[in-house]
Amino acid sequence: MTTISIRLPDNVLNEVDKIAKELNVPRTAYLRQAILTMNSKVKEERRRARVMKLSRRVRKESMRINAEFSEVEHDPGF
């Protein structure tokens, strides 16, 4: 495990210490969980964005295909 050093504003560190104490966990465990939670949130947001982008592409293609079918259905010679 690697050790890191960060600078935090006093008010942020005070809040971290207060909440960690309320949860009865060490400061490092609280900060580690906060980082893991943020990483998970970012991954989920990225996944959601990719799914939405693909969904828009599929929708666009579906609309194009539906328009083609509509032309065929209304073609009196078909």
N, C-alpha and C positions, 0 to 999 in steps of 0.2 A: 504494500500500500504506500502511496506517495503522500508526502506532507506538503500542504500549500499554506501560504500566508496571504491573508486578505485584509484590506482596510475597510472598515465599516463606520458610518457615522455613529456617534455615541447613542443617539436615540434608537437607531436600528438594533444595535447590540444590546441595549437595555431591554428592548422588546423581546429579542431572541432569548435573553437570559430569563426574563419573566415567564415567557410561555414554556420554555424548557423546564423550568422549575415546577410550573403548574402541572406539566405532563410527567414530571418525575423522570426526566431523561437528561443525560449529559448534553451540554451545549453542542459538542461535536456531532452527537447522534441526531440532534434536532436539525443542525445545518446540513448534515449528510442527507437526511430524509427530504429536506426542502429542495436540495439540488436534484435528487432523484425524481421528486414530484414534478419539478419544472422540466426536466429532461423528458419525462413521460408526456407532459402536456404539449411540449413543442413537437415531439414525434407524432402525437395524435393530430395536432393542427396541420402538420405537413401531410399526413396521410389523408385527412379530410379534404385538403386543398387538391391533392392529386385525384381523389375520387370525384370531386366536383368538376374538375377540368375534364376528366374522361367522360363523365356523365353528360357534360355539355356537348362534347364531340359526338357521343353516341346519339344524343337527341337530335343534333343537327343532321346527322346521317339518316336517322329514322324519318325525319321530316322530309328529306329529299326523296327517300324511297316511297313514302306515303304519297307524295306529289306525283311520282311516276305511276303508281298504282291508280291514283285518281284519274290520271289522263287515260289510262288503258280502260278503266271502267266506263268512262264517258265517251269512248271512241265507238261510234256507231258501226264501224267496219270490223270490230273485233268480235 
